[in-house]
Amino acid sequence: MDYGMIGKIEKAHKYAEDRSRFTFTSFNVNFHGDNNDHLVTFTDGKFNCDCEFFVMHDRCGHTMALEILLKDMISVKE
């Protein structure tokens, strides 16, 4: 491996440790729940999940888990 690539790998690890460098604006996640798989999306600060609980409450365990996982990396609009 060349020295240039080694430097880039080291820089990538440094970047990955600093969560404040990342802000997600949109994504899709296939979430493997205890009972079923669910599609969770995040667009323009809003989550959506295809589970029944989300339809009634605009939040669910799947979206809250992602909020915890991505803390400080997303901005959720209420």
N, C-alpha and C positions, 0 to 999 in steps of 0.2 A: 504494500500500500504506500502511496506517495505521501510526502509530508503535508502537501496541501489538503489532502483528504483527511488526514489525522487532525489537522487544525479545524476543519469544518465539523468533524464529529465532536470534538471538544466544545466548540461553539454551540452546536446543537444541544448538547447536554446542559450547558449553561442556560441557554434560552428556555429549555423545558422546565428547569427549576424555578423560573421566574414567571409565575402564572399571570402576572399583571401585563405581560407582553401580548396576551391573547384575548381577543374579544370575538366570540361567536355571534354571527348575525343571522345565520340560518343553517339548519341541518335536519337530517332524518335519521332516526335510530330505530333499529329493530330490537325491541325490548323483550327478553325472554322471561316472562313472569312465572309465578308458581303454577298457574293453571293454563295459561294461554300465552301466545306471543302477541305483542302489540306494536303498532307503528306509532311512534311519537315524533312529532315534528316541532320545530322551533323556527318561527319566521317573524321578523319585525317585533321582537320582544314578547311574542305570545307563543305559549305551548299549545299543542293539540295532541290528544291521544284518542285512539279508536276504542278504548274500553268504555263500558257502560257507566262507570262511576264518574269519569271525566265529563260525560255528556250532561250529567245532572249537577255537577259541582264546579266545573271549570278548573279542577285540580284533581290529581289522583296520586297514588303511591309511585307510579312510574315517572310522572313529571317532577314530583318532589324529590325523588332519588337523583334525577338529573340535575336539579337545582343544587343539591348538596354536592354532587360530584363536580359540577362546574362552577362552584362558588367563586365569585370575583371574575369569572370569565364570560358571564352573560349578564344582561340587564333585562329583567322581567318587568313588563308593563302590566299593571293591575287593571 
